[in-house]
Amino acid sequence: DALTGAEGGVLYKAEKPGQDTRVDLPVIGPRTARGAIRAGLAGIVVSAGGVMVLDRDEVLSLLDEAGLFLWVRERP
């Protein structure tokens, strides 16, 4: 289990039930990553296909440097 031993909370970002993602897609980016780091979270989980990641390389770099994870959760 990749999360075993992880401490801190997790930010979960996904579309709301009934949300029209054609015009209103949830987003995370470097600002979200920095906020998660400041908050002492263990990582960020996003819904596959339901969340846009802006500046993906920067987000991954920031999280990696801080020891946080980004997990893309498949929708049921």
C-alpha atoms as one frame of an Amber mdcrd trajectory, in Angstrom:
protein
   0.000   0.000   0.000   1.585   3.257  -1.164  -0.094   5.229   1.617   1.117
   3.106   4.528   3.019   5.287   6.952   1.806   8.536   5.395   0.865  11.205
   7.901  -1.386  14.194   7.424  -4.648  14.675   5.606  -5.447  14.310   1.947
  -7.049  16.826  -0.412  -9.649  15.110  -2.617 -10.749  17.040  -5.707 -13.578
  15.773  -7.908 -16.607  16.956  -9.779 -19.803  17.402  -7.771 -22.734  15.082
  -8.456 -24.647  16.518 -11.405 -21.944  19.085 -12.218 -21.795  19.888 -15.938
 -18.078  19.405 -16.570 -18.441  20.632 -20.150 -18.487  24.189 -18.779 -17.324
  23.835 -15.167 -14.392  21.457 -14.701 -12.663  21.317 -11.291  -9.002  22.396
 -11.452  -5.820  22.053  -9.415  -2.489  23.688 -10.153   0.732  24.920  -8.555
  -1.213  27.132  -6.132  -3.165  24.072  -4.928   0.081  22.109  -4.534   1.681
  24.899  -2.501  -1.414  25.097  -0.306  -1.320  21.347   0.338   2.354  21.613
   1.285   1.708  24.546   3.653  -1.207  22.679   5.236   0.998  19.668   5.999
  -1.071  17.284   3.902   0.208  13.880   2.786  -0.970  14.385  -0.787  -3.683
  15.148  -3.303  -6.180  12.748  -4.880  -8.049  13.746  -8.049 -10.872  12.068
  -9.926  -9.682  10.622 -13.262 -11.197  12.548 -16.144 -13.024  14.870 -13.767
 -10.259  17.291 -12.738  -7.928  19.397 -14.876  -4.327  19.715 -13.685  -2.776
  23.016 -14.762   1.011  23.166 -15.155   1.222  19.416 -14.477   5.027  19.260
 -14.499   5.297  22.069 -11.931   2.614  20.489  -9.733   4.421  17.131  -9.793
   7.779  18.782  -9.109   6.449  20.789  -6.144   4.725  17.767  -4.608   7.705
  15.483  -5.212  10.175  17.921  -3.656   7.948  18.183  -0.576   7.397  14.418
  -0.326   3.682  14.591  -1.157   1.833  12.330  -3.596  -0.613  12.954  -6.414
  -2.970  10.026  -6.981  -5.446   9.840  -9.837  -8.460   7.851  -8.648 -10.392
   5.919 -11.273 -14.102   6.591 -11.229 -16.291   3.626 -10.219
